[in-house]
């Protein structure tokens, strides 16, 4: 029973981190030269998952801007809002699924304790 609770809490932490990283990417979509990050969920031997954050160093699109001395190339952010929207939905659904698993484990533990009385 404790293993199920531990796994659900681990999932909540991991998906919470994924939502944070996605929100950070979206907040910086208009920041020139910003490099987005990705969260990879890695399983651990003790059960549960660990969120690993990796920066995506791929180049964003470049545009010509007048910098006062003439046109200059400027690299924009490499954040794709469509991809970030999907990541946000995945994070939300994963969070909801782990909340439900935690509630189920709690209900089962309560039933076991009621039987033992």
C-alpha positions, 0 to 999 in steps of 0.5 A: 500500500505504501508503495502505491502511495509513494509511486503516486506522490512521485508521479505528482512531483514529476508532472508538477515539474513538467507543468512548471517547465512548460509554463517557463517555456511559454513565459519566455516565448518572446525572449530573443535567443531563449532555449526551451527545456524538456522534461523526461520522466525516468523510472527509478528502481524504488518505484515511481519516476524522476523528472529530468530537465534537459535544455534544447539547444537547437536554434530558433528562427532568425529575423532581420531587425533594425538595431539602430546601426542598420539591420542585424540578424536576431535569433528568436526563441525556439519555443513552439506554442503548439508543442507546449500546449500538448505538454501542458495537457499531458502534464495536467492529465498525468497529475490528475491520474496520480491524484486519483491513484493516491485517492484510491490508495487512501480509500483502500488503506481506510478500508483495511483499517476499518476491517482491522477494528 
